[in-house]
Amino acid sequence: MTGGNGSGGSDVWGGALRVREAALRTARGGGGGADALLAALSGVVAHDHASLTRWDPLRRRHVTLASTYPDGANAYIERRLHEDAGFASVRRSPAGARWWHDVPDHERRLSPGWRGTLEPLGVRDGVAQCLFAADGRYVGMLNASATRGGRGDHGAARAAVALLGDCLAAAVDPLRPGTPGDAGPGAGERAAGVPGTVLVPDDPDAAPVPLDGERPVGFASADSPLAGAVRRAARRRPGPARLLVPYGGGCTNCGWPGARRRPPWCAVRWPGPPR
């Protein structure tokens, strides 16, 4: 088993600080990445298996960034976990985290993931945590499982996991600062006169997010006409993700005439979190 802070005191908080530092380095694109972050987690949560995954909203599945689970468990987490009834209960839990000992036996029996993946591994403890960006987007998940030893969900570990949610989310968020979506110095020069990509959230109160360069005028705010037109057009199409491309002669999908006077822009509808 990796980790195991039976005292539940300063050792856990020291471990939490190391996780936070590793998460910040990962978010900035260095410091060993997700593997180093997962290794630091052992100072907070005792576990035999752990994984950190990113939610891919276009493919509607999780993508493993780092893991010590067997291949079969990784495959389940990536492709089927978000459809498991247990996943919804994790999302609804405080801080997006649910500990193994908080799950009633009857709920485990109803979970295909528990019966087919965790139970055969001999899991007897652990935590699952859904990770959310500051703007509310679901961005990924932390899973940690223990197969032996005492309970690891003592007060310090529970508090630390709850407090680490934000920095873990920043580490897995594909739109974190420093990615193409961050319009840093010179971004306007890079984007000028060339097509760009914008994520349009489902939430009508959420502003569009530029993925490369500056936000075009037509997507300046959550209630801008083009953002509304993209959402309306997207709702008429099947599937969780759509590409809506306004061309020079006008938007072929939503009919926005302003496209005649601006460079072509490719708008991607951002689907909501898994249900």
PyMOL commands that set and color helices and strands:
alter all, ss='L'
color gray80, all
select helices_A, chain A and resi 10-27+33-41+71-79+81-83+85-92+94-96+100-102+105-109+112-121+155-172+187-191+217-219+225-235+257-261
alter helices_A, ss='H'
color red, helices_A
select strands_A, chain A and resi 49-56+61-67+97-99+125-132+138-146+196-201+209-210+243-244+246-247+250-251+265-270
alter strands_A, ss='S'
color yellow, strands_A
deselect
rebuild
show_as cartoon
